[in-house]
Amino acid sequence: MSDRSAALRLPRLAAHELVLLVILIVALAVLAALSDRFFTLDNLLNQGMLMTEVGLMAMPMTFVIVTGGIDLSVGSALGMCAILLGYSWHNWGFPLPLAIGFALLAGAAGGFVNGWFITRLNVPPLIMTIATLALYRGLAEGISQAHSVRGYPDWFYGLGQGALFGVPSQLWLFFAAILVFGVILGFTTFGRALRAIGFNETGARFSGVPVDRIKLIIYTASGTMAGLAAWIFVSRVSTTRSDMGTGMELDVIAAVVLGGTSIFGGVGTVFGTVLGLLLIQLLKDGLALTGVKGDATIMVIGTVLIASILVTSFAERRRDAARASNPRSPRATTTEGRETP
């Protein structure tokens, strides 16, 4: 990807994030006016706790989607890791710290399997991760046999239910993840390579970018973060169940796409993903506090997602049309940001 092409695409992403930020501010103002409980510190911190698992998985998912891939297995991977954590401790006799490490390793292995098949056997990411979505959920249900695991020691609940300086413990971990993934994507050669792969994978290969190695790393990271989210989830709800994480992959992908990451690859920021995540979670909470039922909440979030995409697309088309009609412009550009003679 040329520097000129990148420069053209980045302002568009910034415009989408600005639109999303405005929508978020308006939504917060409306929901705060409708419910006195919405804009309280306790409620906002509680919502932060609830969105941490999705947020942690959304960080590597941003990387995956920037490259033009997808990982539909993260919710099932969370459920599998949760079951392995509980059963390796309760049924198989692992010390609990070892069981936690085992769950993280299982998540990394699950992500590595996705990446290996995608890079070595050229299985399309959509097909591969649909298959492992079913596989990992089946493993979780097969191991658990519909039984849950409870009775963890008190120290185990510190990550999911504790607080540091008045802020839930898992939120500090989430803040750290935002910082690390944001710096990697925005300011490192690795981040530029991710965008290059998503923009033009063949061109990236000819430019010497180790495409297969990078894909293997980001899918492994996706599985690892699912394992970390499983640890936090079990610590927060005090039990292990095989249905943990069911449907969570949709929330993860929705947050990333709503945040401006192109499903076709090449464009995306961690900041945008965080905005998308905040908007989805706060809309869910605010609408629930005002008495809106679950189905209607999904419809509202879907409407916001469509509206933000339409507004940004309209702005991009206006900008492209203005650039193409400018006689002083040395080159016109397509809507994808690629230069044309």
VOPAGU-2260 file (C-alpha; in pm, 1 decimal, decimal comma):
REM VOPAGU-2260
SITE   aa  ch    i         X         Y         Z
SITE  MET   A    0       0,0       0,0       0,0
SITE  SER   A    1     143,6     336,7    -105,1
SITE  ASP   A    2     185,5     625,7     136,4
SITE  ARG   A    3     -57,7     828,6     -75,6
SITE  SER   A    4    -325,3     559,3     -59,0
SITE  ALA   A    5    -282,9     530,4     315,5
SITE  ALA   A    6    -307,7     905,8     356,5
SITE  LEU   A    7    -632,5     910,4     161,5
SITE  ARG   A    8    -792,3     635,7     367,3
SITE  LEU   A    9    -697,1     762,1     713,6
SITE  PRO   A   10    -904,0    1085,7     696,4
SITE  ARG   A   11   -1207,0     875,3     602,6
SITE  LEU   A   12   -1160,3     660,0     906,5
SITE  ALA   A   13   -1121,4     969,1    1123,7
SITE  ALA   A   14   -1448,3    1100,9     978,2
SITE  HIS   A   15   -1625,9     777,0    1071,1
SITE  GLU   A   16   -1489,6     794,6    1424,1
SITE  LEU   A   17   -1606,1    1155,5    1452,7
SITE  VAL   A   18   -1956,4    1056,1    1341,6
SITE  LEU   A   19   -1954,0     769,1    1589,5
SITE  LEU   A   20   -1835,4     996,6    1870,1
SITE  VAL   A   21   -2119,5    1241,8    1796,7
SITE  ILE   A   22   -2373,3     956,2    1796,6
SITE  LEU   A   23   -2231,0     831,4    2126,7
SITE  ILE   A   24   -2257,9    1177,0    2289,4
SITE  VAL   A   25   -2616,0    1224,1    2165,8
SITE  ALA   A   26   -2713,8     874,5    2283,2
SITE  LEU   A   27   -2561,7     937,4    2625,9
SITE  ALA   A   28   -2746,9    1266,5    2660,9
SITE  VAL   A   29   -3081,1    1113,9    2561,1
SITE  LEU   A   30   -3043,4     807,0    2782,3
SITE  ALA   A   31   -2928,7    1017,1    3078,4
SITE  ALA   A   32   -3240,5    1230,6    3038,6
SITE  LEU   A   33   -3463,6     923,2    3028,8
SITE  SER   A   34   -3316,9     749,9    3335,3
SITE  ASP   A   35   -3171,8     898,8    3654,6
SITE  ARG   A   36   -2974,8     578,1    3718,4
SITE  PHE   A   37   -2794,9     575,0    3384,5
SITE  PHE   A   38   -2528,9     841,5    3439,1
SITE  THR   A   39   -2422,1     731,2    3787,3
SITE  LEU   A   40   -2065,6     623,9    3862,7
SITE  ASP   A   41   -2173,4     283,5    3993,6
SITE  ASN   A   42   -2372,4     207,2    3679,3
SITE  LEU   A   43   -2095,6     317,5    3443,2
SITE  LEU   A   44   -1834,6     109,7    3628,3
SITE  ASN   A   45   -2070,6    -187,6    3623,7
SITE  GLN   A   46   -2112,5    -153,0    3248,1
SITE  GLY   A   47   -1735,8    -141,8    3217,1
SITE  MET   A   48   -1716,9    -474,3    3399,3
SITE  LEU   A   49   -1979,7    -626,5    3171,7
SITE  MET   A   50   -1810,7    -520,7    2849,2
SITE  THR   A   51   -1457,1    -623,7    2941,8
SITE  GLU   A   52   -1476,4    -978,1    2800,9
SITE  VAL   A   53   -1612,0    -856,0    2467,5
SITE  GLY   A   54   -1362,7    -569,8    2466,4
SITE  LEU   A   55   -1060,7    -791,9    2521,0
SITE  MET   A   56   -1162,1   -1015,2    2229,4
SITE  ALA   A   57   -1237,2    -711,3    2013,0
SITE  MET   A   58    -873,3    -596,3    2030,9
SITE  PRO   A   59    -721,1    -883,0    1827,8
SITE  MET   A   60   -1042,5    -905,8    1622,2
SITE  THR   A   61    -961,5    -554,8    1498,2
SITE  PHE   A   62    -626,6    -686,7    1375,5
SITE  VAL   A   63    -791,2    -987,6    1211,9
SITE  ILE   A   64   -1054,3    -781,6    1028,6
SITE  VAL   A   65    -797,8    -519,1     921,8
SITE  THR   A   66    -620,9    -799,1     731,9
SITE  GLY   A   67    -947,5    -891,8     560,1
SITE  GLY   A   68   -1009,8   -1196,7     779,7
SITE  ILE   A   69   -1270,8   -1292,3    1037,6
SITE  ASP   A   70   -1281,6   -1507,2    1351,2
SITE  LEU   A   71   -1628,3   -1638,8    1431,7
SITE  SER   A   72   -1496,7   -1889,9    1684,5
SITE  VAL   A   73   -1407,1   -1652,2    1970,0
SITE  GLY   A   74   -1731,6   -1700,3    2163,1
SITE  SER   A   75   -1702,9   -2078,0    2145,7
SITE  ALA   A   76   -1332,8   -2056,3    2232,1
SITE  LEU   A   77   -1427,5   -1861,7    2545,7
SITE  GLY   A   78   -1674,4   -2133,3    2644,7
SITE  MET   A   79   -1420,6   -2407,9    2579,7
SITE  CYS   A   80   -1150,3   -2231,6    2781,4
SITE  ALA   A   81   -1392,2   -2170,1    3068,8
SITE  ILE   A   82   -1481,0   -2540,5    3083,5
SITE  LEU   A   83   -1115,9   -2644,8    3064,1
SITE  LEU   A   84   -1030,1   -2404,9    3346,1
SITE  GLY   A   85   -1303,4   -2538,6    3574,3
SITE  TYR   A   86   -1272,1   -2906,6    3492,6
SITE  SER   A   87    -893,7   -2922,3    3496,8
SITE  TRP   A   88    -909,0   -2779,1    3850,5
SITE  HIS   A   89   -1217,9   -2951,2    3990,5
SITE  ASN   A   90   -1215,7   -3287,5    3809,2
SITE  TRP   A   91    -860,9   -3343,4    3691,7
SITE  GLY   A   92    -674,4   -3225,3    3999,9
SITE  PHE   A   93    -480,5   -2933,9    3852,2
SITE  PRO   A   94    -375,6   -2658,6    4096,2
SITE  LEU   A   95    -590,7   -2357,3    4013,6
SITE  PRO   A   96    -301,6   -2138,7    3885,5
SITE  LEU   A   97    -203,0   -2424,8    3653,9
SITE  ALA   A   98    -566,2   -2461,5    3541,8
SITE  ILE   A   99    -573,6   -2091,4    3452,9
SITE  GLY   A  100    -254,4   -2128,2    3251,3
SITE  PHE   A  101    -397,2   -2439,1    3084,7
SITE  ALA   A  102    -707,6   -2244,2    2977,4
SITE  LEU   A  103    -494,7   -1964,6    2831,8
SITE  LEU   A  104    -280,7   -2219,4    2647,2
SITE  ALA   A  105    -592,0   -2391,4    2513,0
SITE  GLY   A  106    -720,2   -2059,3    2381,2
SITE  ALA   A  107    -386,5   -1988,8    2212,0
SITE  ALA   A  108    -386,3   -2339,6    2062,1
SITE  GLY   A  109    -739,6   -2288,9    1931,1
SITE  GLY   A  110    -638,8   -1964,4    1763,6
SITE  PHE   A  111    -323,0   -2125,4    1625,7
SITE  VAL   A  112    -533,0   -2402,9    1467,9
SITE  ASN   A  113    -743,3   -2141,0    1291,6
SITE  GLY   A  114    -435,6   -1956,3    1169,0
SITE  TRP   A  115    -256,0   -2273,8    1056,3
SITE  PHE   A  116    -542,4   -2398,3     842,0
SITE  ILE   A  117    -601,0   -2050,4     697,3
SITE  THR   A  118    -235,8   -1991,5     605,1
SITE  ARG   A  119    -109,2   -2342,2     525,1
SITE  LEU   A  120    -414,1   -2499,1     363,6
SITE  ASN   A  121    -570,2   -2177,4     231,1
SITE  VAL   A  122    -903,0   -2243,5     399,6
SITE  PRO   A  123   -1112,3   -1921,9     386,3
SITE  PRO   A  124   -1128,5   -1761,2     733,4
SITE  LEU   A  125   -1509,5   -1756,7     729,1
SITE  ILE   A  126   -1532,5   -2130,6     661,0
SITE  MET   A  127   -1253,4   -2223,5     899,7
SITE  THR   A  128   -1383,0   -2027,0    1194,8
SITE  ILE   A  129   -1742,1   -2144,0    1142,4
SITE  ALA   A  130   -1606,4   -2497,5    1166,3
SITE  THR   A  131   -1410,9   -2427,4    1484,2
SITE  LEU   A  132   -1708,4   -2237,8    1628,2
SITE  ALA   A  133   -1896,1   -2567,6    1620,2
SITE  LEU   A  134   -1592,4   -2773,3    1722,4
SITE  TYR   A  135   -1499,0   -2569,4    2029,6
SITE  ARG   A  136   -1859,7   -2544,2    2146,9
SITE  GLY   A  137   -1896,3   -2919,3    2102,2
SITE  LEU   A  138   -1580,6   -2981,5    2304,2
SITE  ALA   A  139   -1709,7   -2758,4    2583,9
SITE  GLU   A  140   -2043,2   -2936,3    2598,1
SITE  GLY   A  141   -1887,9   -3280,5    2563,9
SITE  ILE   A  142   -1641,8   -3226,2    2848,7
SITE  SER   A  143   -1892,0   -3064,3    3083,4
SITE  GLN   A  144   -2189,4   -3292,8    3014,7
SITE  ALA   A  145   -2412,6   -2996,9    3111,9
SITE  HIS   A  146   -2256,0   -2976,4    3460,2
SITE  SER   A  147   -2116,4   -2654,3    3607,2
SITE  VAL   A  148   -1817,9   -2600,0    3835,2
SITE  ARG   A  149   -1844,7   -2382,4    4145,9
SITE  GLY   A  150   -1669,2   -2331,6    4476,4
SITE  TYR   A  151   -1351,7   -2155,4    4366,5
SITE  PRO   A  152   -1125,4   -2011,5    4640,0
SITE  ASP   A  153   -1178,7   -1649,4    4738,6
SITE  TRP   A  154    -860,8   -1519,3    4574,3
SITE  PHE   A  155    -984,1   -1638,6    4234,9
SITE  TYR   A  156   -1266,4   -1384,2    4237,3
SITE  GLY   A  157   -1030,8   -1089,1    4271,1
SITE  LEU   A  158    -992,7   -1038,1    3895,7
SITE  GLY   A  159   -1362,2   -1056,6    3812,7
SITE  GLN   A  160   -1516,1    -899,8    4121,8
SITE  GLY   A  161   -1239,9    -700,4    4289,4
SITE  ALA   A  162   -1140,7    -335,7    4248,3
SITE  LEU   A  163    -822,9    -128,5    4248,7
SITE  PHE   A  164    -848,3     240,5    4345,3
SITE  GLY   A  165   -1224,6     210,2    4311,1
SITE  VAL   A  166   -1208,8      80,2    3953,2
SITE  PRO   A  167   -1299,4    -284,9    3876,0
SITE  SER   A  168    -986,1    -497,4    3841,4
SITE  GLN   A  169   -1065,9    -626,0    3493,3
SITE  LEU   A  170   -1103,5    -270,4    3362,9
SITE  TRP   A  171    -736,1    -202,7    3439,0
SITE  LEU   A  172    -653,1    -508,0    3230,0
SITE  PHE   A  173    -878,5    -381,5    2951,9
SITE  PHE   A  174    -712,3     -37,0    2960,6
SITE  ALA   A  175    -372,8    -204,2    2928,2
SITE  ALA   A  176    -496,0    -408,1    2630,8
SITE  ILE   A  177    -628,8     -93,1    2460,0
SITE  LEU   A  178    -291,0      75,5    2505,1
SITE  VAL   A  179     -87,1    -220,0    2380,6
SITE  PHE   A  180    -303,6    -304,3    2078,9
SITE  GLY   A  181    -354,0      62,9    1994,6
SITE  VAL   A  182      18,8     134,1    1988,4
SITE  ILE   A  183      90,0    -178,8    1783,1
SITE  LEU   A  184    -171,9    -102,7    1518,6
SITE  GLY   A  185    -115,6     270,8    1500,6
SITE  PHE   A  186     258,1     319,8    1545,9
SITE  THR   A  187     454,2       7,2    1453,4
SITE  THR   A  188     576,7    -169,5    1142,6
SITE  PHE   A  189     359,0    -466,0    1240,8
SITE  GLY   A  190      49,9    -242,7    1230,6
SITE  ARG   A  191     144,3    -108,1     887,5
SITE  ALA   A  192     193,0    -463,8     767,8
SITE  LEU   A  193    -159,5    -554,0     886,0
SITE  ARG   A  194    -305,1    -270,8     678,1
SITE  ALA   A  195     -92,7    -363,3     379,3
SITE  ILE   A  196    -221,1    -721,9     392,1
SITE  GLY   A  197    -580,7    -606,0     409,2
SITE  PHE   A  198    -536,6    -350,7     131,5
SITE  ASN   A  199    -358,8    -581,3    -110,4
SITE  GLU   A  200    -233,5    -916,7      15,7
SITE  THR   A  201     -57,8   -1008,2    -309,2
SITE  GLY   A  202     120,7    -674,9    -316,7
SITE  ALA   A  203     220,8    -719,1      46,9
SITE  ARG   A  204     375,4   -1057,5     -31,9
SITE  PHE   A  205     575,5    -912,5    -320,6
SITE  SER   A  206     688,7    -633,1     -88,5
SITE  GLY   A  207     842,9    -886,8     147,6
SITE  VAL   A  208     576,1    -879,0     420,6
SITE  PRO   A  209     564,6   -1219,9     599,1
SITE  VAL   A  210     190,0   -1251,7     544,4
SITE  ASP   A  211     144,8   -1608,9     668,2
SITE  ARG   A  212     347,1   -1550,8     984,6
SITE  ILE   A  213     153,5   -1234,3    1067,5
SITE  LYS   A  214    -181,0   -1405,9    1016,2
SITE  LEU   A  215     -71,6   -1694,6    1237,6
SITE  ILE   A  216      26,6   -1447,0    1510,4
SITE  ILE   A  217    -300,4   -1252,5    1506,4
SITE  TYR   A  218    -525,2   -1560,0    1504,3
SITE  THR   A  219    -323,6   -1705,2    1791,2
SITE  ALA   A  220    -361,0   -1373,2    1973,9
SITE  SER   A  221    -735,8   -1387,2    1914,4
SITE  GLY   A  222    -756,7   -1730,1    2077,9
SITE  THR   A  223    -533,0   -1621,0    2365,7
SITE  MET   A  224    -753,2   -1321,9    2442,6
SITE  ALA   A  225   -1057,4   -1550,8    2435,1
SITE  GLY   A  226    -884,3   -1759,9    2701,8
SITE  LEU   A  227    -813,1   -1448,1    2908,4
SITE  ALA   A  228   -1175,4   -1337,1    2870,4
SITE  ALA   A  229   -1285,5   -1683,9    2988,7
SITE  TRP   A  230   -1078,3   -1647,9    3306,0
SITE  ILE   A  231   -1233,6   -1307,3    3378,6
SITE  PHE   A  232   -1584,3   -1432,2    3294,2
SITE  VAL   A  233   -1561,4   -1730,4    3530,3
SITE  SER   A  234   -1416,3   -1509,5    3804,2
SITE  ARG   A  235   -1696,3   -1256,7    3759,9
SITE  VAL   A  236   -1994,6   -1496,2    3758,8
SITE  SER   A  237   -1843,2   -1746,0    4009,6
SITE  THR   A  238   -1923,7   -2052,5    3802,5
SITE  THR   A  239   -1824,9   -2239,3    3487,1
SITE  ARG   A  240   -2084,5   -2335,3    3225,6
SITE  SER   A  241   -2048,6   -2472,6    2874,8
SITE  ASP   A  242   -2281,2   -2207,0    2727,3
SITE  MET   A  243   -2052,5   -1921,9    2827,6
SITE  GLY   A  244   -1973,3   -1694,5    2534,6
SITE  THR   A  245   -2264,8   -1810,6    2319,6
SITE  GLY   A  246   -2329,0   -1543,3    2055,8
SITE  MET   A  247   -2053,9   -1320,8    2194,8
SITE  GLU   A  248   -1866,3   -1330,5    1864,0
SITE  LEU   A  249   -2146,6   -1119,1    1712,4
SITE  ASP   A  250   -2099,6    -847,4    1975,7
SITE  VAL   A  251   -1724,2    -851,7    1916,3
SITE  ILE   A  252   -1753,4    -820,8    1538,6
SITE  ALA   A  253   -2029,6    -557,6    1565,2
SITE  ALA   A  254   -1811,4    -339,7    1789,9
SITE  VAL   A  255   -1517,2    -363,6    1549,2
SITE  VAL   A  256   -1721,2    -290,5    1235,5
SITE  LEU   A  257   -1922,5     -15,0    1402,8
SITE  GLY   A  258   -1589,8     139,7    1501,3
SITE  GLY   A  259   -1499,6     188,3    1135,5
SITE  THR   A  260   -1285,0    -116,8    1062,3
SITE  SER   A  261   -1357,6    -221,0     704,2
SITE  ILE   A  262   -1479,8    -577,2     668,2
SITE  PHE   A  263   -1286,3    -581,9     339,5
SITE  GLY   A  264    -958,7    -504,0     519,1
SITE  GLY   A  265    -699,2    -231,3     509,4
SITE  VAL   A  266    -868,6      17,8     743,7
SITE  GLY   A  267    -927,3      22,9    1117,5
SITE  THR   A  268    -817,4     161,3    1453,9
SITE  VAL   A  269    -838,5      41,0    1810,9
SITE  PHE   A  270    -985,4     378,1    1911,9
SITE  GLY   A  271   -1274,2     324,5    1671,8
SITE  THR   A  272   -1332,5     -23,5    1812,3
SITE  VAL   A  273   -1348,0     116,6    2166,6
SITE  LEU   A  274   -1603,3     375,8    2053,7
SITE  GLY   A  275   -1813,7     104,8    1890,5
SITE  LEU   A  276   -1791,9    -109,5    2202,0
SITE  LEU   A  277   -1894,4     178,1    2429,5
SITE  LEU   A  278   -2188,6     269,3    2209,2
SITE  ILE   A  279   -2323,3     -86,1    2198,8
SITE  GLN   A  280   -2284,5    -149,8    2572,2
SITE  LEU   A  281   -2425,0     184,9    2685,3
SITE  LEU   A  282   -2718,8     156,8    2446,5
SITE  LYS   A  283   -2798,0    -186,7    2588,0
SITE  ASP   A  284   -2783,0     -56,1    2943,6
SITE  GLY   A  285   -2963,4     270,7    2883,5
SITE  LEU   A  286   -3247,1     111,2    2690,8
SITE  ALA   A  287   -3287,1    -158,7    2956,0
SITE  LEU   A  288   -3308,8     106,9    3228,1
SITE  THR   A  289   -3580,9     287,1    3034,7
SITE  GLY   A  290   -3785,7     -32,1    3006,6
SITE  VAL   A  291   -3705,6    -128,9    2648,5
SITE  LYS   A  292   -3706,4    -506,8    2601,9
SITE  GLY   A  293   -3420,2    -710,7    2460,4
SITE  ASP   A  294   -3552,6    -755,0    2103,9
SITE  ALA   A  295   -3614,2    -383,9    2066,6
SITE  THR   A  296   -3263,9    -312,4    2197,8
SITE  ILE   A  297   -3114,1    -528,3    1923,8
SITE  MET   A  298   -3320,1    -339,9    1665,0
SITE  VAL   A  299   -3200,2      -2,2    1795,8
SITE  ILE   A  300   -2834,6    -111,1    1792,1
SITE  GLY   A  301   -2875,7    -246,3    1438,6
SITE  THR   A  302   -3031,4      81,6    1329,7
SITE  VAL   A  303   -2742,5     279,5    1480,6
SITE  LEU   A  304   -2492,5      53,6    1304,1
SITE  ILE   A  305   -2663,8     101,4     967,3
SITE  ALA   A  306   -2702,5     476,2    1019,9
SITE  SER   A  307   -2336,0     530,1    1108,4
SITE  ILE   A  308   -2224,4     333,5     802,9
SITE  LEU   A  309   -2461,6     523,0     571,9
SITE  VAL   A  310   -2356,2     863,9     703,2
SITE  THR   A  311   -1987,8     780,9     664,8
SITE  SER   A  312   -2041,1     631,4     317,2
SITE  PHE   A  313   -2230,9     942,9     208,7
SITE  ALA   A  314   -1951,6    1167,1     337,2
SITE  GLU   A  315   -1690,6     957,7     155,1
SITE  ARG   A  316   -1881,3     978,5    -173,9
SITE  ARG   A  317   -1915,7    1355,5    -142,2
SITE  ARG   A  318   -1543,9    1384,6     -75,4
SITE  ASP   A  319   -1456,1    1158,4    -370,1
SITE  ALA   A  320   -1683,5    1353,3    -602,4
SITE  ALA   A  321   -1529,4    1683,3    -493,8
SITE  ARG   A  322   -1178,7    1548,1    -542,6
SITE  ALA   A  323   -1260,5    1405,9    -886,2
SITE  SER   A  324   -1412,2    1735,8   -1004,1
SITE  ASN   A  325   -1115,9    1941,6    -882,0
SITE  PRO   A  326    -915,5    2034,8   -1192,9
SITE  ARG   A  327    -605,6    2099,8    -984,0
SITE  SER   A  328    -605,3    1744,5    -853,0
SITE  PRO   A  329    -326,5    1555,2   -1033,8
SITE  ARG   A  330    -512,5    1226,9    -998,6
SITE  ALA   A  331    -862,4    1116,7    -920,2
SITE  THR   A  332    -922,8     836,3    -676,9
SITE  THR   A  333   -1175,3     558,8    -652,6
SITE  THR   A  334   -1393,1     506,5    -345,1
SITE  GLU   A  335   -1145,2     250,1    -225,9
SITE  GLY   A  336    -865,4     505,7    -208,4
SITE  ARG   A  337    -665,0     352,0    -496,1
SITE  GLU   A  338    -512,5     589,4    -747,7
SITE  THR   A  339    -630,1     589,5   -1107,4
SITE  PRO   A  340    -444,9     740,4   -1402,6
